[in-house]
Amino acid sequence: MLKGMNETNSMKKILVITDIKHEFQQQLPKLLNMEASRLLVLSSVGASITQPYGCLVRNILLEIYQQNIEQIYLIVPKEHTSPKFNQTILLDKFEKDGIDQGLLHALNYSRIVKEDILSWLKGNEVDGEATLKQSLNLLKKHPLIPKRVSISAYTMNVETGNLIEIELEDTEKDIC
């Protein structure tokens, strides 16, 4: 192996799952007081992790084992709001792109997602802190995430860069 590649792979890294806008993501190394080369960022609306065995968790697991992740931070803006969702506009856009209503009905009938397709696309309408707690609970109790990985959740004041840690209560339920 090349010396540089070996050094890079042995350096422990930090994974951040966030929904902070790109310009704030660029400030994360400074805010977290670390080198940018140690920081990996995955984006998810509201830093939401809803499926214990979905694509986002698969990506997290691969990063843990392939990139020597030692810490995971979930970060959302303090004043997080869900993106605007207009079902009528989305259905019109589907139609313009050739996605037939019959297909949506077939997907709903076959139970591809937990609810119907439009509800799945809309996502949960919970506040940022509640979403963080759900995601934090899911990751901390996930059987494939090693105990050596520290997992924390924060809200961030995007104006000041201050991070406020979110803690789980002892009564949080096991969801994995």
N, C-alpha and C positions, 0 to 999 in steps of 0.2 A: 504494500500500500504506500501511497505517497505520504510523505511526512505531514503536509498541510491538511490533507483529507483526514488522516488519523487524529490529528489534534482537534479538528472541527467536530468530529464525531464523538470525541471523548469529553468535550466541553458540555457541561450541563446547561440546559436552556429552560426558559420560562414560556409557558403557553398562556396567551390571553384570549379569552372569548369575550367579544364585545360587540356593541352596536353603536359605538361612538363613531362619529363622522371621520372621514379619512384625515382631515387636517389635524384632528385631535389624536388619531392613531400615530401620527408622525411625532407627536410630543410624548408618547408613552415612555420611550427610553429615558428621557429626562425626568419625567414625573416619577418613574419607578426606580430611578437612580441605577441604571444598568446600561451596558453596551447594547446597541441596536442589534448586533450579531447574535446576542443571546435570547432575543425576543421573537417569538412566533405568534402571529395574530390570526385568529379565525373570526369571521363575522357571522353573527346570528341576531336577528331582530330581537331586541330586549335581552340579549345574551341568553335566550331561551333554549333550553334543552328539554324536549318533551317526550322523546322516545329513548328508553334505555338501550335499545339495540338498533337505533337509526343511523343514518349516514354521519351525522355530526359526532356522535359518540364513537363510531368507527374511526373517524378521522382523529379524534382525541387519543384513542388507544394507539393508533399507529404512530402518532407524534410522540407519545410517551415512550414507546419502545424503540423507535427509530432515531429520535432526536435527543435522547437522554433528558427528557423533561423531569424536572425536580419540583416544579411548582406550577399550579394552574390558578389564574386569576380570572374571575368573571367580573366584568365592569360594564355598568350602564350609566348614562347621564342621570343625574339626580332628578331632573324634571322630564323623565322619559314619558313619551306618549306613543301610543300605538300608531302605526301609519294609517292614514285615512283609507278606508275601504268602502268603495261604492260598488255593490253587487251589480247594479244595472249597467254601469260603465264597463265593468269587467266582462259581463256577458256580451255586451256590444262588441268589445275588442275580440273576444273569443270568436264571435260570428264573423267579424271582418277577416280574421286569420284562418277561417275555414274550420273551426272547431264546432262541431254540430252539437245541439242540445241533446240529441239522442245518445251521443257518447258520454256526456255528463251523467245522464240518467243511468246508463249501463255501468259506469264506474261507481255511482252511488249504490246501485243494486248489488254489485259484486263485493261491496264493503272493502274496497281497496284501502280506504282510510277509516278512522274510528267513527267519524260522523259523515256528513256529505262533503263533497269536494269544495264547495264554496266556503263552508265553515272551516275546513282545514286550511284553505288559503288565507282566510281572515285571521286565524290564530286566536289566542286568548286575549281578552280585554281586561287583564289584571294590571295592577300598577307594577312599576319596575322592581320595587323591593320584593313584592310577592313572587314575581317571576324569578328573581335572583335566588330567593330561598328555595323554590322548587328545584331549580337547576343545581344549586349547591347540594341539596339533599340527594338528588339523583346521583351526582358524581361521587360524593363522599361514601355512599353506600353501594356503589356499583361493584359487583364481585370481580370484575376484570381490571379494575384500577388498583394498582398496588398501594399499600398503606404508606410506602416511602414518599409518595407524591403528596405534597401539601396543597390543599385546595381552599381558596378564599374567595369571597365575593365582596364587591364594593360598589357604592354609588359614587359618581364623580361630579363635582361641580365644574362644568365645562368653562366657566368664566375664570375660576381661580386655580383649577387643577387639583383641588383638595379631594382626597379619597376618604370615604367613610365606610368602615367595615360593617358588613351585614353578618349577624350571627344567627345560627339556628338554635331554636329552643330544644330542650331535651325531649320534648314530646313529638318532634317531627317523625312522621311515619316512614317506614322502609318501603320504597316503591320499586325496588329491583327484584 
